[in-house]
C-alpha cells in the first residue's frame, strides 16, 4: 500500500529565507515610467503573474484603481487591455499598444518588440522571450519573469550579476530541486518519465538538468522522450497524438512516476492525455509548473512557482526602481512559498490511499 508521509513532506519543503539587499541610489528616470508587455506564448502562469503585477501596483500605491482582475482569466491580451483602461497614475503608464505574444507572430516581426520609443520598461514572460530580449533589446530596460531558470538559460549571470545593465530576471535557484526531492521522498520512485521538446529553452524550463543532477544522489533512473510542441492552434492534435505515444512508450518501459513539465499542453486536455496509459498503470503524476495542472489531472503538485507571489515581487521591484534603486541593483532573488495541491479523484483512480493526517496539511484538494 502506497502512503504519503507528513513529516517527510514538511521537511522536504523547508526553504531558506533571504535578506533584502536593495540599496537606494539616485538614477535619472522619466517623469512617468512607460511599461509594455511581451510573452513567449499562452501560459496560465503568465496570465496570473500579469494580473498580480497590477494588483501589486494597487497595493503599493503606484496606481489608483478599483478594478479587480479576474484571476481565472487566461487571455493576457484581455487582461492587458482591461488594466490599461482601468487605472490612473502619475508614476507609471501601461502602454496598451505595447503587447506581444511571440507564438502568434512570424519571426520576421520580432524586431517590432524591441528598442521602441514608446516604452521605458518591458515586462517579459518566459524563457524564449527573455533570451530574445537579452540578445536584441539595447535601448530599454526589461524584466524577465516566469522563467524556470534564467541562470542556466543564460539570461543573467547569477543572483547579482547581469550580462546587460538593462536586464533583470526573477531567480529562485532551488525551486525545482526542492520539488523533485520532496516528490522522491514521498513516492520513492525508481524510474521517472519526462517528455519535453528537444531545444535548449525547453531543456532549461523543464528542469531536465536538475532531474539529471539529482538522479544519482537520490537513486532513480530517468526515461526521456522528445516531442515537438504545438507550433500554432492548428497543430495541437498532432502534438497530442505524439504526446500520447510518448506516454505509452514510457508506461511500457516501466516508469512509476511521470514529471509533467512546462509545455503547451492545454490544461483541460491533460486528464484525457493521461488516462489510457498513465492512470491505468497506477503511475504517479507530478506537476512541475502550476496548481492548475493538478486541478486538471496531475496527481500532486508542490507548487514552488506561485504566479501571484511573483507578480507582487515584480511590482515591488518596479516601485524600488521608481524610488531610486538603480535598475541593475534591484533584488532578483525571491524564493516562493511552497504550496501542496492534490487531485483526490486521480488518487482514487490509481488506488493511492492517503491518510487523513496528510490531507490536513495539503493546501488545495481537487475533487469532481
N, C-alpha and C positions, 0 to 999 in steps of 0.2 A: 504494500500500500504506500502510495506516494504522499508525503506530507510536507507542508511548509512549516518552517521553524521561526518563531517570532524573534527570539533572541539573536539568532544569526542575522535575520533581516535587519534588525535595528543596528547592529554593529557594522554591517556591511555598508550602510548608508550614512554613517557618520562622516561629516566633511569638515575640513578646517575653515575657520573664518579668517578672512584677510583684513588688513587695515587700510584705511583711506590714506593714500599717499599724495592726493591732489594738493597742489600749492597754487596760490593765486598770483598771477603776474599780469602786467599790462600788455595789451596787444591791440593793434589798430583793427577795428571791425566796422562793417557798415552800420548805419543807423538802425536798420531793421534786417535781421538775418533771413534771407530768402532760401527756402528749403524745397527740394524736389525729392522724387521717389523713383527707384528702379528696382525690379525684382528679376531673378533668374527665370522664374516660371511660376505657375499657380501652385501654391502650397499653403496648407491651413496654418502652419506656424507663422508664415509671413503675415497673413491677414490678422492674426491675433496680436502679433507684435506691433503692427501698424496701429491697430485700434488702441493698444495700451500706451503707445507713444503719445497719442493725442490725449488720452486720459491722464497721462503723466504731466503733459503741458497744463492741463486744467488744474491738477492738484498742486503743481508748483507755481501757479500764478503767471505762467507765460502767455496764456490765452484767457479771454473771458468768453465763456460759453456754457449754456445749459444743455447742450446737445449730448446725448449719450449714444455712443457707438454700439451697435448690436454685435456682441462678441461672437455670435454664431454666423455672422455674415462672412462668407468665404471670398467674395469678389472684392479684391483690393482696389480695383478701378472705381467701384461704387463707394467704398469706404473713403478713398482719397477725394472723390468728388464731393461727398457729403461733408467731410470735415473741412474742406476748403470753403464751403458755402455756409458754415455754421459757427463762426468764431469772430472775435475781434482781438487784435493785439497790436501794441505799439513796439513789440520786441521782435516778433517773427512774422514771416509771411509764407504761407504754404502756397506754392506756385502751382495752380491747377493744371496748367498745360505741361508741366514737367513730371509726367507719369509714363513709365515704360515697363512693359513685360517682354523680356528678351525672347521668350519662347514663341511669342506671337509676331516676331519681326524677322525679316530677312537680314542676314549678317551685314549686308551692304548698308543697312540703315543704322547700325550700331553707333556710328560716329555722331549721330544726332543727340546722343545722350550725354556726351562729354564736352568739356571746355566751352560751356554755354555762357552767355552774357546775362541770362535772366535768373540765375541762382548763385548762391554762395556756398551752399552745403547740400549734398545729396545723401539721402538715406538709401543704402544699398542692401538688398536682402539676398543672401545666398552666396555660395562659393563661386559659381560661374560668373555672376555679375561682379563679385568682389575682385576676382582676378582680372577681369576686363578693365575695371576702373583703375586698378593699380598700374596696369600697363599703358593706359591711354589718357587718364584724367590728369592734366598738367596744371590746370588753372584753378579749379575749385576744390574745396575740401569734401571728403566723403567718409561716411561711417558704414562699415560693413557689419551687418547683424545677421543672425540666424545662419551663421557659417559653422559647420561642425567643428572644424579645427583650422583656424586661419593661419596658425604657425606652420603646420605640415603642408597646408595648401600654398604656402609661400606669399601670403598677403601681408603679414607682418613678421618681423624677425623673432620677437619674443614678447613677453608681457609689457615691456617698457619701450623697446626699440622698434622703430618703423623703418621700412625701406624708403618711404617718402614722408616729408613733414605734413603733407596734406591728407594723410591716411589715418584711419582709426579702425580697429576691429575688436568686437567683444570677444573675450577669451575666457574659457573655462577648460583648462587643460586636462583635467582628470575626470570630466563628466562621464565619458564612455568607459573608462577603466572601472569607475565605481559601479556603473550599471552592469557591466559584464561580470565583475567579481560578485556582486550581490546575486545575480541570476545563478551563477555557478554554485555559490554556497547554499542556495535554496534547492536547486534542482539536481545538483551534482551530475550535470550532463557529461557524457563521454564523447559524443560526436555531434557537433553543431553544424547546421547548414546555413548558408547565406547566398543570396542571389543579388548581384549588382551589375551595373554597366561597367565594362572594362575601359574606363577612362581615368586619368589622374584625378579629376574632380570627384568622380563617384567613389574612387578608392578612398579619398580623403573624407568625404561626408558620410560614407558608410562605415567609417571607423575600422576598416579592414586591418590597418597596421596595429591598432590596439588589440584586436582579436588575435592576430598572429603573435603579438608580443606576450600575451597572457596565456596562450595555449600550452606552452611548455611548462611554465611555473604552476599552472593550475591542473595540468594533466588532461587536456581534452584535444581531440582532433577537429580539424575544420574541413568541411567539404564545400568548395566554392563553385558556383555556376555563374555564367555571364549571360545577360540578355541586353539587347538594345532597348532603352526606354522609349516610350511613345514620343514620336517626334512632333506630332500635332494631333488635333482632335480626331482625325480620320485614321490614326494609326493605333488606337487603343486596342482594338480587337486582335490585331497581330501581336501586340505586346502581351496581352493577357494569355493568348494561346502559348506563346513562348514561355511565359512565367509559369503557367500550369504544367508545362512539360518539364521545366526545371524542378518544380516541386515533386513531380512524380519520380524523377531520377534521384532526387535527394532521399525520398522515402525508400526507394528500392536499395539505396546504398546504406540504409540503416541509421539515419540520423535520429537522435532522440530529442533534439531541440532545433528550432528554426529562429534565426535572428532576422526580424523584418526591419530592414534598414530604410533610410530615406530614399524615396523613389517617386515616380509619377503615378503610383497606384492610387486610384480614386478610393477613398475610404469605404464608400458604400458597396464597393465590389469585393472588398477584402474577404468577407466570410465565404462568398461563393468560390473564390480562388483557392481557399484553404480546405474546404470541406471534403473533397473527393480523395485527396492524397495525404493530407496532414492530420486532420482530426481523426480519421478512421484508424490511424496508426498510433493514436494517443501521444502525439508529438507536442511538446511544449512550444508555444509561440511567444516570443519575447519582442515587444515593441521597442524600437530604438528611439523614435522621434517624438511622438506625442500621445497624449491621453486618448485622442480621437481614434488612433489605431486600435486601442483596447476596446473602446466603445463599439467599434465596427467589426471586431472579430479576433484580435490577438488575445491570448490568454492573460498576459500580465505586462505591465509597464512600470519601470522605475523611472518616472519622468523627471529627468535632470536637465530639461531643456524647456523651461517654462516661458512661453511667449509673453505672458502678462508681466512677469517679473523682469524679463529682459527689456520689454518696452519701457517700463518705468526707469530702468537703469539708463537706457539711451536718452530719455528725456532729461534725466538729472545731469548727465554729462553735457548735454547741449546747454542747460542752464549754467553749469560751471564755466563753459566757454564764454557765454554771454557776460558772465560776471568777472572775467579777466584771466582765467586759466588758459595759457597757450594751447592751441589745438593739439600739438604734438606731445603735450604733457598731461592730457586727460587720462584718467584711470581707465584702463581697458579690461581689467580683471573683475569679474563678478561671478562667484560660484552660486549657481541656482540652488534653491531649497528643494531637496528631493521629495517627490510625492509618489505614492504607490497606488496603482489602479488595477482592478481585476475584472475580468468578464466572467461572471458566475455561470452563465449559460455554457460558455466554452469549457469551463472546468468540469461541468457535468458531462458534456459531450465526450471528453477524454478520460472520464472516470477518475478524476482527481478529487480526493477527499480533503477538505480544508477545515482545520479546527476552528471553533468559534473564537478562540483567543487570537488567532491570526486575522480573522475577518474584522475584529475590533480595531486593529491598528492600520487597516487599509483606508486610504483617503477617499477612494471612489470605487464603488462596486456597481457594475452594469448587469442588469437582468432584462429580459424581454418585457 
